[in-house]
């Protein structure tokens, strides 16, 4: 590809000078300085800039600003004459993680129910790592209305169901933990093997925690009575719905972000409710669209358990007691 060479405005030049003072991982995205003036790098050297200035329909990138909030990836907003784009990069992971995120965002976006950022492009960075470009959504001053959030989330669950069963076209991540999404026709088997069982094995391998592994396996083998007399459909789930992944746009409409999507039992969506702040109006509106099924309260902690185990594996022993308490409680309830 022919290099795109030319001078840029003084304001953009000042931006480049600021970026030069920042950490070097972004160095290949900066221009070379020749005789005191910046010359724009070849488009092929910067795949993010290349996409924005071609398929993104922009002719000028006016500003690049960091966006805080993430602990796994670096996030930036690229302001252009064709609008703004939200960009995440990761220097240590290939495109597969962002590809899975894009597939999840795309699946939720296609339901036309709750607002999510539309994914545009995923690809590798020059030397190492990867990036994802998506729609930039300007957030409002407050969190979304709980009632509207509950209704729109239920509408998404109702609208998007899989004929292949429980799982997802690709594996993805929950935080930085791999999340296995191999298709399965039986929800109890899927949840026992690919959710609880996977996390229990991680705890055994990482901490040598044989107690939680053995008790957890007893629960998996005996949890079927918790699902009696209900219909379980494979609904599209966000998969990691906590307060940090919930916001609202400038019009007050709810927005959900950073998914760990798969098709599963809709009740599993509430597994992060212990740090999501769902209130009574959320659940009331949700169950108006997706009616509550018998035994909901008895199953609630079973879905919390997956995320407590994941936090145990990610962040250490502070979450072990919560996971162990849930397991012991179910073993007593089921008398096994």
Order of alpha helices (4+ residues) and beta strands (2+ residues): alpha-beta-beta-alpha-beta-beta-beta-alpha-beta-beta-alpha-beta-beta-alpha-alpha-alpha-beta-beta-beta-beta-alpha-alpha-alpha
